[in-house]
Amino acid sequence: MNDSHLILGVDIGGTSIKAAVVDTSRGALTTAVLRAKTPQPATPKGVIAAIGELAKRLKWRGPVGVGFPGLIKHGVVRRAPNLDASWVRHEIVDHLRRALGVSFAAVGNDADAAGLAEARFGAGRGVRGTVVLVTLGTGIGSAVLHNGSLLPDTELGHLEVGGQDAEKFASTVARERNKWTWEQWGRNVDRYLTTLEYMLAPDLFIIGGGVSAEPEQFFRYLENVEAKIVPATMGNDAGIVGAALFAVPGVKALARKRKRTAP
């Protein structure tokens, strides 16, 4: 195995933080997934200390990729709705690199991480054209890829359809809260996906989230969508694998730089 393919993937959630070492050439975990409770309050200091503890338990000092539940621009947090307010304007990449003592760290949106993993190694592998991952859960996450390249930081779960935020009628929580049948909710999801299809003309929709394990319950109600629709296949590993993939371009660039400057 080529060690340059090994990157620590970290998935930050509202209740737990998961980490494992990933072979990014195969999209496979090479260690067990370790978990830590997300500190409360979920401040930068507390969360990064928890990541450091996971890295220590894994005996890891190499490059790190992190999936973050919010918006990151140029290594700085712009938005973190499910974590502490002190994250806003926090320089997360520099903090991570210094705290963990690693050569390289990369951070991106957690839904983008899942989409990247599914496109490279899961349900979207080998698909040319536009792939849209939609995760249906507490809210709606989204990731858009074209020929394997990610369009980062989409928030298509907040798209307004009929004057209503899509999360209000198409998320899993909306189904549970309103006690909708699978058919009622499925037709809501259909309305949401047909709106996305009109905007993006995807070749493939990948449906993620816990409901991806039960496609037989609602896929038959997605009857107005012309694009192919498939359930996500990477399960809970997607966020960790995709997080590690965030770091791949930077790790390769560092390797090229070192090669050029080597005596």
Stockholm file with secondary structure:
# STOCKHOLM 1.0

chainA/1-263         MNDSHLILGVDIGGTSIKAAVVDTSRGALTTAVLRAKTPQPATPKGVIAAIGELAKRLKWRGPVGVGFPGLIKHGVVRRAPNLDASWVRHEIVDHLRRALGVSFAAVGNDADAAGLAEARFGAGRGVRGTVVLVTLGTGIGSAVLHNGSLLPDTELGHLEVGGQDAEKFASTVARERNKWTWEQWGRNVDRYLTTLEYMLAPDLFIIGGGVSAEPEQFFRYLENVEAKIVPATMGNDAGIVGAALFAVPGVKALARKRKRTAP
#=GR chainA/1-263 SS CCGGGEEEEEEECSSEEEEEEEETTTTEESSCCEEEECCSSCCHHHHHHHHHHHHHHTTCCSCEEEEESSEEETTEEEECTTSCGGGTTCCHHHHHHHHHTCSCEEEEEHHHHHHHHHHHHSTTTTCCSEEEEEEESSSEEEEEEETTEEECCCCGGGCEETTEETHHHHSHHHHHHHTCCHHHHHHHHHHHHHHHHHHHCCSEEEEESGGGGCHHHHGGGCTTCCSEEEECSSTTHHHHHHHHHHTHHHHHHHHHHHHHHCC
#=GC SS_cons         CCGGGEEEEEEECSSEEEEEEEETTTTEESSCCEEEECCSSCCHHHHHHHHHHHHHHTTCCSCEEEEESSEEETTEEEECTTSCGGGTTCCHHHHHHHHHTCSCEEEEEHHHHHHHHHHHHSTTTTCCSEEEEEEESSSEEEEEEETTEEECCCCGGGCEETTEETHHHHSHHHHHHHTCCHHHHHHHHHHHHHHHHHHHCCSEEEEESGGGGCHHHHGGGCTTCCSEEEECSSTTHHHHHHHHHHTHHHHHHHHHHHHHHCC
//
